[in-house]
């Protein structure tokens, strides 16, 4: 990969399609011929051209970049059905803060970061011939877009991502039964959430999905200040979903908070591991293309 794109620079660009295409195409251009795997689909394997190979198997874009002839060694037998499920509850609107009170200019919330990550992954999947669907979850609204392929589907997903906004709480699992049945069919499910939940409601939903025939990947979206707790002095915190407020001494509370956070993360990982749900932690302070590259590289090695 080339130099990672600063998330604050990206955040100043309001055009989501431009950001998604820039990051996705940068990732594709950075691939080496030996890299094989994408997001649940196989990047075609390459080998050097040999006399007798069919000319229509030559990758001309790769030739233009390398001045060498490579052919596709194998093509996928069928498309993969990929779902993106986005937690649109109010807590996802949180974004990192600077000096306790001043929100960093041009920084993304967990929700905005998730939307751009979905748009980028969807672009990659659709370009490789897969079908992509989307579900947005909150008690305020439920967005549902059945999986299809092609450029029009990417624009349809962008419209869904543009129209949805974080609000209220995570919906009751009983309201999602019909859609859960859809995502349990063979395919790949990406679930993006901050996992602020009551009685393991989100983890239990993923467990239910994981009991189907789909591979499930949980992308845990977290801001940097949730992970390092940079606050000092007296700080008033507000729960974005219940509006409950609490005034604490940040210096006194830091150690116990970090300990509780580690316990929380371990609990989620254990819960999902038992259900064979792959878990990956995303820090929204990291550049989007770095997160994409690191995750897909890990996936290519079969380690997630």
Beta strands, then each sheet from edge to edge (+ up, - down):
strand 1: 45-48
strand 2: 70-74
strand 3: 81-87
strand 4: 97-98
strand 5: 102-103
strand 6: 131-137
strand 7: 142-148
strand 8: 187-193
strand 9: 214-222
strand 10: 234-238
strand 11: 245-249
strand 12: 278-283
sheet 1: 1+ 2-
sheet 2: 7+ 6- 3- 8- 9- 12-
sheet 3: 4+ 5-
sheet 4: 10+ 11-
end
